[in-house]
Amino acid sequence: MKCLLVLVLLAAAWAQEDVLPLAESCDREACQLPSCRCSGTDIPGGLNARDTPQFVLLTFDDGVNVININTYRDLLFGRLNSNGCPAGTTFYINHEYTDYTIVNELYNNGLEIALHSISHQTPDTYWKEATYDDMKMEFGEQRHQMSHFANIPIDAIKGLRIPFLQVTGNASFQVMADYGLVYDCSMPTVNQINPGLWPYTLDYASTQDCVIPECPTASIPGVWVLPMVSWIDLGGFTCSMVDSCFSVPPLTDEDAWFEFIVTNFERHYSGNRSPFGFYVHEWYISSYPAIYRALARFLDMVNNLQDAFVVNSAEVIDWVKDPVPVNEYRSRPCRTWQTTTCQRQSCGPLSSYHNIWGAYWMQICNACPNTYPWLGNPLGQ
């Protein structure tokens, strides 16, 4: 009986290995664009730095609602790059405290909607220990939830960022592969910042440093990692989110903040032109008007450069799949998107099984749910 039990356990282990084989060192001959790219700081397509578009990624985390939409309208709406195409921004949005009619507004203005989980729950050890089923509910089901309540095309939702940047090993990436998500932007790098790390797939083992374990170890073909190339603060320390930098200029000094941003940008622009990220929470720039003004000045500067572009995160992945020189990139037609309507509904009070002490209200673009949507019941049916 004991031998039989051992055989059963071994068979289960082997089966799991068949599902998620351990990633091997990258075979550059076999790993070719557009479907596969080895991790590294080399510029996609073998381009020279001077011929490579410098992409700037501005992203915001957490819920979107009446508290922060005016910041987004004032800073982002109607902004154009020097090629005449709309500038982009990616919103990593969690479910709770989100007004889905505002999500629809952001999408209709050409900004990217991405996922930041349904629950965004604490402690962060929840995410470190999360299973495939946990990630399926948090992200696989959130993709349908976001599309449904904001009335935006599901195939427009391509990316995710895990709360607290706490990667879950292989689980979230396997969910991405199974649920049609293209890229993850949760993994900082502090070792590959000068030159910076370019996006890569998980077909083969990653060379990226694992800043917040558990990092992926399996071969999961076609799933992209968009690395968060860290900044260097005034004390020489690295930081992946702007609002996590420790040694920063005075919070009331616009000029010093503008110089701080540009110094970190130039590390990319004068180097291998890996995507430069301004990753932040909205409260940080709205709480400190000098930082807001410095960011607006920086975006204006980039929008006037002939070889730099503020874009949605998904646009970077699209370019890496098919890298072209900056002159050809500038001549391409601007991206388009399918605008959608929003029949605004104010729903509530809605009961919730995860919080029996409170009732919830939701602003959505279609019929009201029966109960408050949550894990395991993302549409509130």
Protein Blocks (a to p, Z undefined) as FASTA:
>chain_A
ZZmmmmmmmmmmmmmmmmmgcdddddfklmccfkbccedjbdehhiafklpccdddddde
djddfklmmmmmmmmgopacfkopacdddddddfehpafklmmmmmmnopacddebjklp
acfklmmmpcfklmmmmmmmmmmmmmmmnopafklpmbdcdehhiaehjmmmmmmmmnop
abdcfbccfklmbccdddddfkbccfbdcfbacddfbdcehiacddddddddfkopacfb
fklpfbdcdfklmklmmmmmmmmmmmmmmmnopacdddddfklmmmmmmlmmmmmmmmmm
mmmpckbccddfklmmmmmmmccdfklmmmpccddddddddddddedddddfklmkbccd
dddfbdcdfbdcdehilnoZZ
